[in-house]
Amino acid sequence: MENGYIKLWRKSMDSRIFANSQLWQLWTYCLMKANHKKQWVPMITGRGETEIEIQAGQFIFGRNTWAKKLKMKPSTLWYMMQKLERLEYLDMQSNNVCTIVTIRNWKVYQQREEMIGQPNGQRIGNESATNRQRTDTDKNDKNDKKNYSDRRKNFKKPSVEQITAYCNERGNSIDPIIFYNHYESKGWVVGMQPMKNWKAAIITWEKRNPEPKEINRPPKPDKPPKPVKRMRHPDGTRYSYREVLVATNGKDSRTVQIFDKLEDQKKRKENAKKLLEGKDKGNK
């Protein structure tokens, strides 16, 4: 990973990140840290040592380590990484072990064999190396322009109706018009590359704007009834007083105050007792 080099488009100078020196520094550092081939990376966790498979164009991101290396605050570094993700330059996937970053369109930044220019074990003069480098650079510029043109010809932008049909098929809540206008204003470009698959862009849009989840909260437990208060009326009659919550119209509720004579309560209890005794005698 530390040997070799990567390619940078001159078009990068027109990008939004080029105007921000810190963001540009972070982006180029990401490109240089990405693996050029698949490999297994050992990681030490709380449960011991494990291995993580890293593909080409991926790398393991450590916020504190990178912050020290780039002389940034960890919070600033994380904000800019999220901004690169929003601008669709990279994707971040976190798990309970680490955060894996994937460079989008990684093959575009990879070196080609014809760009290497120097055979192994042989030293070439400065003039010869310069001429070879100039020739290879011109060739690469032509190849890049040709590939860009080919990708542009092969891609056919979708209509709003096609976007609507695919969103309905996936059952998401993406607004097809907003999606269409967003990429139409950008020239149907993802990052700095022409779009290859608009359906994949919709799936990415879903991940960036997840559906709100319904929270099933457990019902609140019923409040215990308020204790009965006993009081004496000015006329000398004793009352019991309590508050009852009564529902009205099926939705609203209000508190009703109930006053009950203690004498009436005693009579009701006696009548209920006699009624029960009568039923018991009838059953016998």
Rosetta blueprint (number, residue, H / E / L):
1 M L
2 E L
3 N L
4 G L
5 Y L
6 I L
7 K L
8 L L
9 W L
10 R H
11 K H
12 S H
13 M H
14 D H
15 S L
16 R L
17 I L
18 F L
19 A L
20 N L
21 S H
22 Q H
23 L H
24 W H
25 Q H
26 L H
27 W H
28 T H
29 Y H
30 C H
31 L H
32 M H
33 K H
34 A L
35 N L
36 H L
37 K L
38 K L
39 Q E
40 W E
41 V E
42 P E
43 M E
44 I E
45 T E
46 G L
47 R L
48 G E
49 E E
50 T E
51 E E
52 I E
53 E E
54 I E
55 Q L
56 A L
57 G L
58 Q E
59 F E
60 I E
61 F E
62 G L
63 R H
64 N H
65 T H
66 W H
67 A H
68 K H
69 K H
70 L H
71 K L
72 M L
73 K L
74 P H
75 S H
76 T H
77 L H
78 W H
79 Y H
80 M H
81 M H
82 Q H
83 K H
84 L H
85 E H
86 R H
87 L L
88 E L
89 Y L
90 L E
91 D E
92 M E
93 Q E
94 S E
95 N L
96 N L
97 V L
98 C L
99 T E
100 I E
101 V E
102 T E
103 I E
104 R L
105 N L
106 W H
107 K H
108 V H
109 Y H
110 Q L
111 Q L
112 R L
113 E H
114 E H
115 M H
116 I H
117 G L
118 Q L
119 P L
120 N L
121 G L
122 Q L
123 R L
124 I L
125 G L
126 N H
127 E H
128 S H
129 A H
130 T H
131 N H
132 R H
133 Q H
134 R H
135 T H
136 D H
137 T H
138 D H
139 K H
140 N H
141 D H
142 K H
143 N H
144 D H
145 K H
146 K H
147 N H
148 Y H
149 S H
150 D H
151 R H
152 R H
153 K H
154 N H
155 F L
156 K L
157 K L
158 P L
159 S L
160 V H
161 E H
162 Q H
163 I H
164 T H
165 A H
166 Y H
167 C H
168 N H
169 E H
170 R H
171 G L
172 N L
173 S L
174 I L
175 D L
176 P H
177 I H
178 I H
179 F H
180 Y H
181 N H
182 H H
183 Y H
184 E H
185 S H
186 K L
187 G L
188 W L
189 V E
190 V E
191 G L
192 M L
193 Q E
194 P E
195 M L
196 K L
197 N L
198 W H
199 K H
200 A H
201 A H
202 I H
203 I H
204 T H
205 W H
206 E H
207 K H
208 R H
209 N L
210 P L
211 E L
212 P L
213 K L
214 E L
215 I L
216 N L
217 R L
218 P L
219 P L
220 K L
221 P L
222 D L
223 K L
224 P L
225 P L
226 K L
227 P L
228 V L
229 K E
230 R E
231 M E
232 R E
233 H L
234 P L
235 D L
236 G L
237 T L
238 R E
239 Y E
240 S E
241 Y E
242 R E
243 E E
244 V E
245 L E
246 V E
247 A E
248 T E
249 N L
250 G L
251 K L
252 D E
253 S E
254 R E
255 T E
256 V E
257 Q E
258 I E
259 F E
260 D E
261 K E
262 L H
263 E H
264 D H
265 Q H
266 K H
267 K H
268 R H
269 K H
270 E H
271 N H
272 A H
273 K H
274 K H
275 L H
276 L H
277 E H
278 G H
279 K H
280 D H
281 K H
282 G H
283 N H
284 K L
